[in-house]
Amino acid sequence: MDGPGVAITAKLPVEIRPWSGQEEEFANFMGDNRILLRALLVWDEEASNADEDDRSALAHLQIKTDLLLTLLSAGIRAQEPLPTQYPCELHSDSLQITMGGDWKAPDSPVYAAIFLHPRLALPLLLPSERFEKITTDPVLAVWRLHFQLSPNVQEMLDRLIFRHHRREVARLRENLSAPQTRRE
């Protein structure tokens, strides 16, 4: 979508919402983002480090925390369903979304609420600096939202994107090196 680079590319629930552009609302967004990204980074790290034989107290605590987050998120999703899923490409400074060509952007400043994990009903909130339509296709429109985050939230997002990219590269290598079965 946006060219080469490190990104999270997936079909994700995302919603574009108006926002005030006020500093107070921005600070609230960043507080929510810190909580979400910290949870996702810990979740990712524990999942990648976990051995099936590892029965430490920390592993048990992580399992209980995961279960609690999953149950809470399921309850939240039951109250209000997740937004529509769209093909997305999340970069360090922009989000590209492919939507129906008839979708109209609000006239006011917007932010994207994007759900990065299927079991967590907590969105990453990306307040836009600029939101633009980058295609002229009447059927499928590609929109790019340019955002700026606080420095600590930006660092956490960069780590999450890089970890995702590293796992994708590892999966590709694993698939390429897996022995191919012959069909006879």
Backbone as ProteinMPNN parsed JSONL, in Angstrom:
{"seq_chain_A": "MDGPGVAITAKLPVEIRPWSGQEEEFANFMGDNRILLRALLVWDEEASNADEDDRSALAHLQIKTDLLLTLLSAGIRAQEPLPTQYPCELHSDSLQITMGGDWKAPDSPVYAAIFLHPRLALPLLLPSERFEKITTDPVLAVWRLHFQLSPNVQEMLDRLIFRHHRREVARLRENLSAPQTRRE", "coords_chain_A": {"N_chain_A": [[0.811, -1.189, 0.0], [1.683, 1.428, 1.05], [4.197, 1.369, 0.108], [7.619, 0.123, 0.395], [8.89, -0.924, 3.598], [8.78, -1.089, 7.184], [5.909, -2.328, 8.581], [2.605, -2.941, 9.903], [0.508, -4.994, 8.324], [-2.714, -5.774, 7.651], [-6.119, -6.967, 7.781], [-8.134, -5.085, 9.615], [-10.289, -4.087, 12.367], [-11.433, -0.853, 12.151], [-12.187, 2.554, 12.773], [-13.089, 5.777, 11.765], [-13.2, 8.745, 13.449], [-14.546, 11.915, 14.532], [-12.582, 14.481, 16.147], [-11.64, 16.887, 18.688], [-9.19, 18.15, 18.501], [-7.953, 19.3, 20.6], [-5.482, 19.836, 23.144], [-5.856, 18.567, 25.615], [-7.561, 16.404, 24.999], [-5.844, 15.039, 23.27], [-3.836, 14.295, 25.103], [-5.33, 12.516, 26.679], [-5.836, 10.517, 24.757], [-3.193, 9.607, 24.373], [-2.613, 8.584, 26.894], [-4.41, 6.407, 27.029], [-3.39, 4.971, 24.861], [-0.793, 4.312, 25.782], [-1.398, 2.435, 27.798], [-2.657, 0.379, 26.293], [-0.602, -0.294, 24.375], [1.48, -1.064, 26.08], [0.335, -3.345, 27.241], [0.031, -4.953, 24.914], [2.721, -5.236, 24.119], [3.842, -6.598, 26.324], [2.256, -8.889, 26.26], [2.962, -9.923, 23.746], [5.725, -10.371, 24.18], [5.743, -12.262, 26.262], [4.372, -14.346, 25.006], [6.165, -15.034, 22.98], [8.354, -15.882, 24.422], [7.516, -18.002, 25.916], [7.712, -21.335, 27.007], [6.384, -24.593, 26.537], [6.831, -26.234, 28.7], [7.311, -24.513, 30.718], [6.383, -23.637, 33.83], [6.33, -21.547, 35.619], [5.689, -19.153, 38.26], [5.338, -16.644, 37.161], [4.529, -17.239, 34.552], [2.045, -18.443, 35.071], [0.725, -16.249, 36.192], [0.699, -14.568, 33.962], [-0.95, -16.02, 32.231], [-3.352, -15.902, 33.651], [-3.754, -13.124, 33.6], [-4.01, -12.712, 30.826], [-6.363, -14.169, 30.391], [-8.164, -12.674, 31.948], [-8.06, -10.153, 30.594], [-9.053, -11.004, 28.12], [-11.666, -11.865, 28.804], [-12.759, -9.46, 29.821], [-12.594, -7.877, 27.523], [-14.264, -9.334, 25.827], [-16.691, -8.906, 27.094], [-16.94, -6.122, 26.744], [-17.029, -5.988, 23.94], [-19.426, -7.299, 23.557], [-21.217, -5.415, 24.4], [-20.912, -3.326, 22.591], [-20.391, -3.798, 19.289], [-17.353, -4.491, 17.448], [-15.876, -2.154, 15.113], [-16.2, -2.071, 11.469], [-14.074, -4.181, 9.523], [-11.193, -3.302, 7.681], [-8.814, -3.4, 4.991], [-5.651, -2.586, 6.113], [-2.669, -0.67, 6.603], [-0.309, -0.113, 8.845], [2.016, 2.177, 9.643], [4.89, 3.725, 11.182], [4.287, 6.429, 11.263], [1.959, 6.826, 9.885], [-1.3, 5.739, 8.787], [-2.749, 3.66, 6.522], [-5.751, 3.067, 4.829], [-8.033, 1.021, 3.13], [-11.071, 1.628, 1.786], [-14.606, 1.598, 0.957], [-15.447, 3.301, -2.077], [-17.422, 5.238, -1.828], [-17.338, 6.298, 0.703], [-17.274, 9.062, 2.853], [-15.142, 11.502, 4.183], [-15.16, 13.113, 7.377], [-15.655, 16.681, 7.888], [-14.357, 17.886, 9.969], [-11.402, 17.768, 12.17], [-9.972, 14.473, 12.477], [-9.66, 11.235, 14.083], [-8.231, 7.969, 14.102], [-9.536, 4.971, 15.297], [-8.177, 2.059, 15.887], [-8.212, -1.418, 16.05], [-5.92, -3.535, 17.186], [-5.553, -6.103, 18.137], [-7.295, -9.131, 18.038], [-8.645, -10.099, 20.294], [-8.744, -8.083, 22.141], [-10.651, -5.424, 23.16], [-9.797, -2.836, 22.952], [-8.909, 0.091, 21.381], [-6.178, 1.414, 19.407], [-5.491, 4.781, 19.373], [-5.299, 7.183, 16.983], [-4.62, 10.323, 16.437], [-5.191, 12.607, 13.818], [-2.9, 14.458, 11.828], [-3.071, 15.066, 9.252], [-5.438, 14.03, 6.862], [-6.107, 12.241, 4.088], [-7.394, 11.453, 0.843], [-5.974, 9.143, -1.279], [-6.34, 7.905, -3.677], [-8.206, 7.75, -6.757], [-10.087, 5.983, -7.441], [-13.414, 4.975, -7.986], [-14.646, 2.804, -6.775], [-13.051, 1.513, -4.758], [-11.548, 3.291, -2.29], [-8.478, 4.634, -1.199], [-7.254, 5.778, 1.761], [-5.12, 7.948, 3.585], [-3.945, 8.496, 6.757], [-2.124, 10.724, 8.487], [-0.251, 10.85, 11.396], [0.773, 12.043, 14.648], [2.419, 11.114, 17.564], [2.861, 11.076, 21.17], [6.244, 11.122, 22.454], [6.936, 8.772, 24.071], [4.807, 7.004, 23.546], [5.114, 6.786, 20.809], [7.593, 5.457, 20.667], [6.878, 2.981, 21.814], [4.961, 2.092, 19.949], [6.587, 1.883, 17.67], [8.299, -0.215, 18.496], [6.389, -2.297, 18.694], [5.5, -2.513, 16.017], [7.929, -3.187, 14.781], [8.491, -5.666, 16.044], [6.327, -7.173, 15.108], [6.905, -7.142, 12.37], [9.367, -8.509, 12.385], [8.511, -11.049, 13.267], [6.909, -11.758, 11.071], [8.846, -11.94, 9.03], [10.334, -14.07, 10.072], [8.385, -16.087, 9.932], [8.035, -16.26, 7.159], [10.605, -17.136, 6.382], [10.619, -19.581, 7.709], [8.554, -20.909, 6.371], [9.67, -21.02, 3.817], [11.9, -22.619, 4.25], [10.81, -24.967, 5.095], [10.407, -28.427, 4.489], [9.314, -29.427, 1.34], [6.578, -31.388, 0.438], [6.334, -34.038, -1.807], [4.128, -34.555, -4.465], [2.766, -37.342, -5.884]], "CA_chain_A": [[0.0, 0.0, 0.0], [2.455, 2.642, 1.206], [5.55, 1.133, -0.355], [8.419, -0.718, 1.267], [9.125, -0.446, 4.945], [8.271, -1.894, 8.279], [4.516, -1.967, 8.834], [1.647, -3.998, 10.202], [-0.447, -5.05, 7.222], [-3.749, -6.75, 7.993], [-7.501, -6.5, 7.747], [-8.371, -4.781, 11.024], [-11.408, -3.201, 12.672], [-10.997, 0.549, 12.279], [-13.254, 3.532, 12.634], [-12.634, 7.162, 11.718], [-14.1, 9.52, 14.299], [-14.11, 13.314, 14.684], [-12.019, 14.862, 17.448], [-11.581, 18.328, 18.885], [-7.864, 18.695, 18.247], [-7.505, 19.935, 21.837], [-4.339, 19.215, 23.824], [-6.364, 17.697, 26.68], [-8.025, 15.171, 24.37], [-4.631, 14.372, 22.804], [-3.211, 13.68, 26.281], [-6.157, 11.348, 27.025], [-5.541, 9.493, 23.744], [-1.863, 9.046, 24.611], [-2.712, 7.762, 28.106], [-5.043, 5.143, 26.636], [-2.458, 4.254, 23.976], [0.282, 3.731, 26.601], [-1.93, 1.233, 28.456], [-2.843, -0.65, 25.261], [0.666, -0.741, 23.802], [2.215, -1.798, 27.118], [-0.285, -4.671, 27.333], [0.362, -5.719, 23.714], [4.148, -5.567, 24.128], [4.043, -7.649, 27.33], [1.588, -10.066, 25.736], [3.831, -10.431, 22.679], [6.981, -10.862, 24.73], [5.477, -13.493, 26.995], [4.005, -15.387, 24.051], [7.337, -15.479, 22.234], [9.326, -16.483, 25.343], [6.911, -19.084, 26.691], [7.921, -22.744, 26.675], [5.248, -25.382, 27.024], [7.188, -26.832, 29.979], [7.524, -23.454, 31.693], [5.258, -23.549, 34.751], [6.722, -20.61, 36.67], [4.619, -18.3, 38.798], [5.13, -15.568, 36.196], [3.741, -17.785, 33.443], [0.673, -18.6, 35.567], [0.162, -14.912, 36.31], [0.451, -14.076, 32.607], [-2.13, -16.735, 31.725], [-4.52, -15.331, 34.327], [-3.933, -11.774, 33.068], [-4.546, -12.872, 29.471], [-7.756, -14.594, 30.515], [-8.926, -11.528, 32.439], [-8.19, -9.198, 29.485], [-9.931, -11.594, 27.108], [-13.034, -11.828, 29.305], [-13.19, -8.066, 29.849], [-12.787, -7.437, 26.144], [-15.463, -9.997, 25.305], [-17.825, -8.18, 27.665], [-17.028, -4.823, 26.076], [-17.477, -6.227, 22.558], [-20.836, -7.68, 23.59], [-21.977, -4.183, 24.562], [-20.809, -2.564, 21.354], [-19.554, -4.594, 18.384], [-16.192, -3.826, 16.849], [-16.165, -1.542, 13.811], [-15.944, -2.836, 10.255], [-12.667, -4.448, 9.206], [-10.713, -2.809, 6.399], [-7.38, -3.618, 4.769], [-4.896, -1.477, 6.706], [-1.212, -0.729, 6.682], [0.076, 0.796, 9.92], [3.429, 2.553, 9.688], [5.268, 4.481, 12.358], [3.743, 7.784, 11.239], [0.741, 6.922, 9.072], [-2.186, 4.59, 8.651], [-3.411, 3.632, 5.226], [-6.976, 2.267, 4.922], [-8.775, 0.863, 1.877], [-12.502, 1.62, 2.113], [-15.49, 1.783, -0.187], [-15.255, 4.574, -2.746], [-18.456, 6.215, -1.498], [-17.153, 6.784, 2.068], [-16.932, 10.485, 2.921], [-14.427, 11.911, 5.39], [-15.757, 14.259, 8.071], [-15.008, 17.969, 7.631], [-13.578, 18.271, 11.147], [-10.251, 16.891, 12.413], [-10.382, 13.101, 12.776], [-8.693, 10.271, 14.594], [-8.565, 6.583, 13.793], [-9.561, 4.001, 16.395], [-7.838, 0.807, 15.204], [-8.116, -2.53, 16.99], [-4.754, -4.298, 16.736], [-5.58, -7.49, 18.611], [-8.686, -9.583, 17.903], [-9.305, -10.393, 21.569], [-8.769, -6.904, 22.996], [-11.602, -4.418, 22.686], [-9.197, -1.527, 23.197], [-8.294, 0.547, 20.143], [-5.092, 2.375, 19.345], [-6.115, 6.027, 18.947], [-4.323, 7.901, 16.166], [-5.146, 11.632, 16.035], [-4.588, 12.958, 12.537], [-2.369, 15.759, 11.448], [-3.606, 15.23, 7.899], [-6.201, 12.868, 6.413], [-6.283, 12.504, 2.665], [-7.718, 10.374, -0.085], [-4.813, 9.075, -2.165], [-6.71, 7.282, -4.951], [-9.411, 8.316, -7.37], [-10.941, 4.852, -7.808], [-14.755, 5.17, -7.432], [-15.108, 1.616, -6.051], [-12.241, 1.374, -3.554], [-10.74, 4.478, -2.012], [-7.4, 4.456, -0.235], [-7.083, 6.973, 2.574], [-3.924, 7.943, 4.435], [-4.031, 9.34, 7.937], [-0.805, 11.029, 9.048], [-0.452, 11.137, 12.813], [1.932, 12.251, 15.494], [2.146, 10.616, 18.902], [3.833, 11.512, 22.171], [7.487, 10.355, 22.259], [6.954, 7.423, 24.662], [3.844, 6.174, 22.806], [5.741, 6.529, 19.511], [8.611, 4.419, 20.87], [6.194, 1.708, 22.029], [4.382, 1.681, 18.663], [7.699, 1.453, 16.817], [8.709, -1.554, 18.941], [5.342, -3.245, 18.332], [5.553, -2.706, 14.562], [9.157, -3.911, 14.462], [8.316, -7.064, 16.468], [5.402, -7.788, 14.151], [7.666, -7.327, 11.127], [10.357, -9.563, 12.626], [7.802, -12.33, 13.277], [6.505, -12.051, 9.692], [10.053, -12.387, 8.322], [10.645, -15.411, 10.582], [7.392, -17.006, 9.359], [8.379, -16.441, 5.736], [11.802, -17.996, 6.326], [10.211, -20.919, 8.135], [7.784, -21.49, 5.266], [10.581, -21.289, 2.7], [12.822, -23.696, 4.58], [10.062, -26.198, 5.41], [10.522, -29.377, 3.385], [8.131, -29.529, 0.482], [6.181, -32.79, 0.203], [6.126, -34.303, -3.24], [2.868, -35.207, -4.838], [3.01, -38.298, -6.973]], "C_chain_A": [[0.861, 1.263, 0.0], [3.877, 2.477, 0.707], [6.324, 0.313, 0.652], [8.601, -0.083, 2.641], [8.499, -1.38, 5.951], [6.873, -1.404, 8.611], [3.748, -3.191, 9.303], [0.609, -3.929, 9.096], [-1.446, -6.155, 7.522], [-5.118, -6.119, 7.76], [-7.916, -6.335, 9.211], [-9.629, -3.938, 11.212], [-10.874, -1.782, 12.88], [-12.196, 1.455, 12.053], [-12.625, 4.925, 12.655], [-13.671, 7.998, 12.464], [-13.621, 10.974, 14.359], [-13.49, 13.53, 16.062], [-11.787, 16.361, 17.48], [-10.244, 18.94, 18.479], [-7.264, 19.37, 19.476], [-6.374, 19.139, 22.487], [-4.79, 18.236, 24.915], [-6.841, 16.351, 26.107], [-6.844, 14.358, 23.833], [-3.95, 13.643, 23.965], [-4.004, 12.446, 26.73], [-5.92, 10.202, 26.052], [-4.209, 8.811, 24.06], [-1.853, 8.197, 25.877], [-3.329, 6.41, 27.8], [-4.104, 4.316, 25.762], [-1.317, 3.613, 24.757], [-0.183, 2.436, 27.255], [-2.055, 0.095, 27.446], [-1.511, -1.181, 24.751], [1.514, -1.499, 24.824], [1.66, -3.217, 27.238], [0.082, -5.527, 26.123], [1.828, -6.127, 23.686], [4.448, -6.665, 25.142], [3.449, -8.95, 26.827], [2.456, -10.727, 24.668], [5.092, -11.066, 23.23], [6.787, -12.182, 25.459], [5.133, -14.634, 26.044], [5.233, -15.912, 23.317], [8.36, -16.18, 23.128], [8.803, -17.728, 26.038], [7.288, -20.456, 26.126], [6.725, -23.51, 27.206], [5.551, -25.988, 28.383], [7.359, -25.794, 31.082], [6.28, -23.303, 32.56], [5.568, -22.588, 35.898], [5.516, -19.798, 37.133], [4.311, -17.17, 37.825], [4.283, -16.048, 35.019], [2.286, -17.964, 33.856], [-0.017, -17.242, 35.683], [-0.174, -14.345, 34.928], [-0.785, -14.736, 32.007], [-3.394, -16.158, 32.347], [-4.81, -13.915, 33.813], [-4.522, -11.825, 31.668], [-6.018, -13.244, 29.507], [-8.632, -13.431, 30.966], [-9.13, -10.49, 31.331], [-9.138, -9.715, 28.409], [-11.395, -11.521, 27.543], [-13.576, -10.403, 29.359], [-13.478, -7.555, 28.439], [-14.022, -8.063, 25.524], [-16.714, -9.298, 25.831], [-18.027, -6.831, 27.007], [-17.552, -4.999, 24.659], [-18.944, -6.613, 22.514], [-21.717, -6.447, 23.722], [-22.02, -3.371, 23.269], [-19.88, -3.334, 20.41], [-18.392, -3.772, 17.823], [-16.581, -3.208, 15.515], [-15.845, -2.489, 12.66], [-14.438, -3.013, 10.049], [-12.354, -3.94, 7.804], [-9.256, -3.225, 6.225], [-6.615, -2.373, 5.229], [-3.405, -1.743, 6.607], [-0.793, 0.337, 7.678], [1.584, 0.967, 9.914], [3.669, 3.364, 10.96], [4.608, 5.858, 12.422], [2.463, 7.94, 10.418], [-0.028, 5.609, 9.09], [-2.864, 4.704, 7.301], [-4.57, 2.648, 5.302], [-7.622, 2.213, 3.548], [-10.241, 0.682, 2.231], [-13.307, 1.711, 0.824], [-15.339, 3.187, -0.756], [-16.263, 5.637, -2.381], [-18.325, 6.772, -0.083], [-16.672, 8.225, 2.038], [-16.251, 10.791, 4.246], [-15.155, 13.069, 6.054], [-14.987, 15.545, 7.743], [-14.097, 18.397, 8.775], [-12.315, 17.415, 11.251], [-10.743, 15.501, 12.832], [-9.27, 12.348, 13.499], [-9.176, 8.889, 14.185], [-8.522, 5.791, 15.088], [-9.367, 2.646, 15.726], [-7.576, -0.274, 16.247], [-7.045, -3.492, 16.489], [-4.768, -5.757, 17.144], [-7.024, -7.968, 18.626], [-9.397, -9.837, 19.231], [-9.358, -9.196, 22.514], [-9.691, -5.854, 22.398], [-11.107, -3.014, 23.011], [-8.517, -1.068, 21.911], [-7.06, 1.407, 20.386], [-5.714, 3.633, 18.747], [-5.067, 6.904, 18.259], [-4.91, 9.236, 15.707], [-4.415, 12.139, 14.79], [-4.0, 14.362, 12.539], [-2.92, 16.115, 10.074], [-4.295, 13.929, 7.52], [-6.576, 13.116, 4.965], [-6.643, 11.245, 1.894], [-6.583, 10.333, -1.104], [-5.084, 8.313, -3.46], [-7.955, 7.964, -5.487], [-10.37, 7.222, -7.813], [-12.328, 5.033, -7.185], [-15.26, 3.98, -6.608], [-14.373, 1.442, -4.724], [-11.366, 2.606, -3.388], [-9.673, 4.12, -0.991], [-7.169, 5.799, 0.441], [-5.81, 6.845, 3.385], [-4.116, 8.979, 5.54], [-2.612, 9.501, 8.467], [-1.022, 11.447, 10.494], [0.875, 11.413, 13.49], [1.536, 11.852, 16.9], [3.133, 11.229, 19.887], [5.076, 10.635, 22.038], [7.459, 8.945, 22.85], [5.959, 6.497, 23.972], [4.431, 5.824, 21.437], [6.781, 5.422, 19.622], [7.962, 3.043, 21.051], [5.563, 1.195, 20.737], [5.463, 1.191, 17.716], [8.172, 0.047, 17.194], [7.695, -2.609, 18.538], [5.379, -3.546, 16.829], [6.787, -3.51, 14.182], [9.047, -5.382, 14.871], [7.4, -7.818, 15.515], [6.144, -8.1, 12.847], [8.672, -8.47, 11.274], [9.705, -10.94, 12.647], [7.364, -12.727, 11.869], [7.69, -12.562, 8.875], [10.42, -13.802, 8.765], [9.67, -16.441, 10.013], [7.69, -17.284, 7.891], [9.58, -17.363, 5.587], [11.461, -19.432, 6.692], [9.451, -21.628, 7.014], [8.675, -21.838, 4.08], [11.511, -22.462, 2.993], [12.121, -24.998, 4.934], [10.174, -27.147, 4.222], [9.205, -29.482, 2.624], [7.821, -31.016, 0.257], [5.897, -32.945, -1.275], [4.8, -34.998, -3.45], [3.17, -36.131, -6.023], [1.735, -38.862, -7.483]], "O_chain_A": [[0.787, 2.071, -0.926], [4.69, 3.386, 0.877], [5.766, -0.144, 1.649], [8.481, 1.131, 2.809], [7.79, -2.326, 5.607], [6.667, -0.222, 8.887], [4.186, -4.327, 9.122], [-0.086, -2.924, 8.947], [-1.079, -7.325, 7.634], [-5.247, -4.91, 7.571], [-8.035, -7.313, 9.949], [-9.999, -3.165, 10.329], [-9.975, -1.556, 13.69], [-13.087, 1.161, 11.257], [-11.741, 5.209, 13.463], [-14.861, 7.962, 12.15], [-12.423, 11.235, 14.248], [-13.835, 12.842, 17.023], [-11.743, 17.022, 16.442], [-10.179, 20.124, 18.149], [-6.181, 19.949, 19.398], [-6.326, 17.914, 22.383], [-4.166, 17.192, 25.108], [-6.555, 15.294, 26.67], [-6.841, 13.131, 23.929], [-3.535, 12.494, 23.814], [-3.41, 11.44, 27.12], [-5.813, 9.047, 26.465], [-4.109, 7.584, 24.019], [-1.151, 7.187, 25.93], [-2.832, 5.38, 28.257], [-4.032, 3.096, 25.908], [-0.906, 2.495, 24.443], [0.552, 1.448, 27.268], [-1.611, -1.023, 27.708], [-1.31, -2.394, 24.699], [2.189, -2.466, 24.474], [2.423, -4.18, 27.325], [0.411, -6.703, 26.279], [2.151, -7.242, 23.277], [5.228, -7.571, 24.852], [4.071, -10.005, 26.952], [2.659, -11.941, 24.686], [5.487, -12.154, 22.812], [7.575, -13.112, 25.291], [5.561, -15.769, 26.258], [5.332, -17.111, 23.059], [9.15, -16.989, 22.642], [9.571, -18.441, 26.684], [7.192, -20.695, 24.922], [6.123, -23.122, 28.207], [4.628, -26.238, 29.157], [7.533, -26.148, 32.248], [5.231, -22.884, 32.07], [5.115, -22.797, 37.024], [4.473, -19.767, 36.48], [3.154, -16.777, 37.677], [3.408, -15.321, 34.549], [1.383, -17.667, 33.073], [-1.186, -17.095, 35.325], [-1.217, -13.715, 34.75], [-1.58, -14.072, 31.343], [-4.392, -15.948, 31.656], [-5.969, -13.549, 33.613], [-5.436, -11.063, 31.353], [-6.824, -12.704, 28.749], [-9.719, -13.225, 30.428], [-10.243, -9.998, 31.143], [-9.93, -8.954, 27.853], [-12.264, -11.161, 26.749], [-14.723, -10.161, 28.986], [-14.483, -6.884, 28.202], [-14.749, -7.405, 24.78], [-17.685, -9.119, 25.096], [-19.161, -6.434, 26.739], [-18.423, -4.248, 24.22], [-19.639, -6.296, 21.549], [-22.839, -6.428, 23.216], [-23.053, -2.804, 22.912], [-18.698, -3.5, 20.712], [-18.447, -2.545, 17.739], [-17.509, -3.679, 14.857], [-15.291, -3.57, 12.861], [-13.642, -2.126, 10.354], [-13.134, -4.12, 6.869], [-8.539, -3.384, 7.212], [-6.898, -1.257, 4.792], [-2.954, -2.886, 6.537], [-0.901, 1.533, 7.408], [2.332, 0.019, 10.151], [2.737, 3.645, 11.714], [4.393, 6.394, 13.509], [1.944, 9.046, 10.271], [0.513, 4.539, 9.366], [-3.476, 5.723, 6.982], [-4.405, 1.525, 5.779], [-7.747, 3.237, 2.875], [-10.617, -0.289, 2.888], [-12.751, 1.879, -0.262], [-15.13, 4.146, -0.014], [-16.008, 6.823, -2.593], [-19.113, 7.633, 0.307], [-15.764, 8.567, 1.28], [-16.73, 10.387, 5.306], [-15.711, 13.923, 5.363], [-13.815, 15.498, 7.368], [-13.169, 19.18, 8.573], [-12.164, 16.445, 10.508], [-11.792, 15.367, 13.461], [-8.112, 12.766, 13.52], [-10.364, 8.669, 13.953], [-7.588, 5.923, 15.879], [-10.278, 2.137, 15.074], [-6.821, -0.072, 17.198], [-7.24, -4.181, 15.487], [-4.059, -6.569, 16.55], [-7.893, -7.285, 19.168], [-10.626, -9.794, 19.288], [-9.959, -9.288, 23.585], [-9.517, -5.448, 21.249], [-11.897, -2.118, 23.308], [-7.638, -1.762, 21.399], [-6.92, 2.042, 21.432], [-6.392, 3.56, 17.722], [-4.081, 7.312, 18.872], [-5.62, 9.285, 14.702], [-3.187, 12.104, 14.717], [-4.521, 15.295, 13.15], [-3.195, 17.274, 9.767], [-3.793, 12.847, 7.823], [-7.275, 14.079, 4.649], [-6.249, 10.134, 2.249], [-6.259, 11.347, -1.721], [-4.169, 8.096, -4.254], [-8.664, 8.663, -4.762], [-11.361, 7.502, -8.488], [-12.424, 5.225, -5.973], [-16.2, 4.128, -5.827], [-15.002, 1.247, -3.684], [-10.544, 2.918, -4.25], [-9.935, 3.391, -0.034], [-6.923, 6.813, -0.212], [-5.458, 5.751, 3.825], [-4.405, 10.15, 5.293], [-1.974, 8.522, 8.852], [-1.868, 12.292, 10.786], [1.944, 11.069, 12.985], [0.456, 12.201, 17.375], [4.127, 11.832, 19.482], [4.974, 9.508, 21.554], [7.915, 8.006, 22.198], [6.241, 5.307, 23.825], [4.267, 4.702, 20.957], [6.845, 4.543, 18.762], [8.444, 2.052, 20.501], [5.619, -0.002, 20.454], [5.276, 0.186, 17.03], [8.418, -0.784, 16.32], [8.071, -3.693, 18.092], [5.297, -4.705, 16.424], [6.706, -4.416, 13.353], [9.47, -6.258, 14.117], [7.67, -8.966, 15.159], [6.018, -9.194, 12.297], [8.804, -9.302, 10.377], [10.264, -11.899, 12.114], [7.438, -13.901, 11.507], [7.548, -13.516, 8.111], [10.777, -14.639, 7.937], [10.078, -17.545, 9.651], [7.602, -18.427, 7.441], [9.569, -18.27, 4.755], [11.946, -20.378, 6.07], [9.684, -22.806, 6.746], [8.451, -22.847, 3.412], [11.868, -23.214, 2.086], [12.775, -26.033, 5.061], [10.05, -26.72, 3.074], [8.132, -29.61, 3.213], [8.711, -31.797, -0.077], [5.291, -32.077, -1.903], [4.416, -35.903, -2.709], [3.759, -35.72, -7.022], [1.746, -39.683, -8.4]]}, "name": "protein", "num_of_chains": 1, "seq": "MDGPGVAITAKLPVEIRPWSGQEEEFANFMGDNRILLRALLVWDEEASNADEDDRSALAHLQIKTDLLLTLLSAGIRAQEPLPTQYPCELHSDSLQITMGGDWKAPDSPVYAAIFLHPRLALPLLLPSERFEKITTDPVLAVWRLHFQLSPNVQEMLDRLIFRHHRREVARLRENLSAPQTRRE"}
